[in-house]
Amino acid sequence: MSSMGIEALSFPQLPSTPTVGATDTTLGADRPQGPDGPSGDFGDLLVKSLDSVESMGDKASDLSVQAATGDLNAIHDYTIAATEAQVATQLTVAVRNKAVEAFTEIMRMSV
């Protein structure tokens, strides 16, 4: 059984130099290009990461039900999934706390 680990939350590597066409004047044309085309923005990455955390929690929840009903043969699968979900949730909360802290600090700045 394959399990989705914390590496699912890692940020993709961007190329060191952006690839921009000489005649391309569209908005966002100066964005770095990834192997699958233009790299997504931060919002897309955030949504994907939150979906990943949610799917980890759903997987752990499903396995806990299987363990409670006796349908799960390998209890370590549930333990691993629950731990992954817990660590991913803790990471998400830490990132959220840092974002709120940064926003609060920006709001304190005098203009």
C-alpha positions in Angstrom: 0.0 0.0 0.0 1.5 3.3 -1.0 1.2 6.2 1.4 1.3 9.9 0.8 4.0 11.4 3.0 5.0 14.9 4.0 6.9 15.1 0.7 3.6 15.7 -1.0 3.6 19.1 0.7 7.1 20.1 -0.6 7.4 23.0 -2.9 8.5 22.3 -6.5 12.0 23.3 -7.7 11.9 26.2 -10.0 14.5 26.7 -12.7 17.4 29.1 -11.9 16.7 31.2 -15.0 13.3 32.1 -16.3 12.6 31.2 -19.9 10.8 34.0 -21.6 10.0 34.3 -25.3 11.5 37.3 -27.1 8.1 38.3 -28.5 5.9 37.1 -25.6 4.3 40.2 -24.0 1.4 38.6 -22.1 0.9 39.2 -18.5 3.0 36.7 -16.4 5.3 36.0 -19.3 8.3 36.6 -17.1 7.3 33.8 -14.7 9.7 30.9 -14.5 8.8 27.9 -16.6 8.6 24.5 -15.0 8.8 21.1 -16.8 5.0 21.2 -17.4 4.8 24.8 -18.5 4.4 27.9 -16.5 4.7 27.4 -12.7 1.5 27.9 -10.7 1.1 30.8 -8.4 1.2 30.6 -4.6 -2.6 30.3 -4.4 -2.7 27.2 -6.5 0.1 25.6 -4.5 -1.7 26.4 -1.3 -4.9 24.9 -2.5 -3.1 21.7 -3.6 -1.3 21.4 -0.3 -4.6 21.8 1.7 -6.2 19.2 -0.5 -3.3 16.9 0.2 -3.7 17.5 4.0 -7.4 16.8 3.7 -6.9 13.6 1.7 -4.4 12.4 4.4 -7.0 13.0 7.1 -9.7 11.2 5.1 -7.4 8.2 4.5 -6.6 8.0 8.2 -10.3 8.3 9.1 -11.2 5.5 6.7 -8.4 3.3 8.1 -9.6 4.0 11.6 -13.1 2.8 10.8 -11.6 -0.3 9.2 -9.5 -1.0 12.3 -12.6 -0.5 14.6 -14.7 -2.9 12.6 -12.0 -5.5 12.3 -11.6 -5.2 8.5 -8.0 -3.9 8.7 -5.4 -6.7 8.7 -2.3 -4.5 9.2 -2.8 -2.0 12.0 0.5 -0.3 11.2 -1.1 1.1 8.0 -3.5 3.1 10.2 -0.8 4.2 12.5 1.4 5.5 9.7 -1.6 7.2 8.0 -2.7 8.8 11.3 0.8 10.0 12.0 1.2 11.5 8.5 -2.1 13.3 8.9 -1.1 14.6 12.3 2.3 15.9 11.1 0.7 17.5 7.9 -1.9 19.2 10.1 0.8 20.5 12.4 2.8 21.8 9.5 -0.3 23.5 8.0 -1.1 25.2 11.4 2.5 26.4 11.8 2.4 27.9 8.3 -0.9 29.5 9.0 0.4 31.0 12.3 3.4 32.4 10.5 1.2 34.0 7.8 -1.0 35.6 10.5 2.0 36.8 12.4 3.5 38.3 9.2 0.2 40.0 8.3 -0.1 41.4 11.8 3.4 42.7 11.6 2.7 44.4 8.3 -0.4 46.0 9.7 1.6 47.5 12.5 4.0 49.3 10.1 3.5 53.0 9.9 3.1 54.4 6.4 
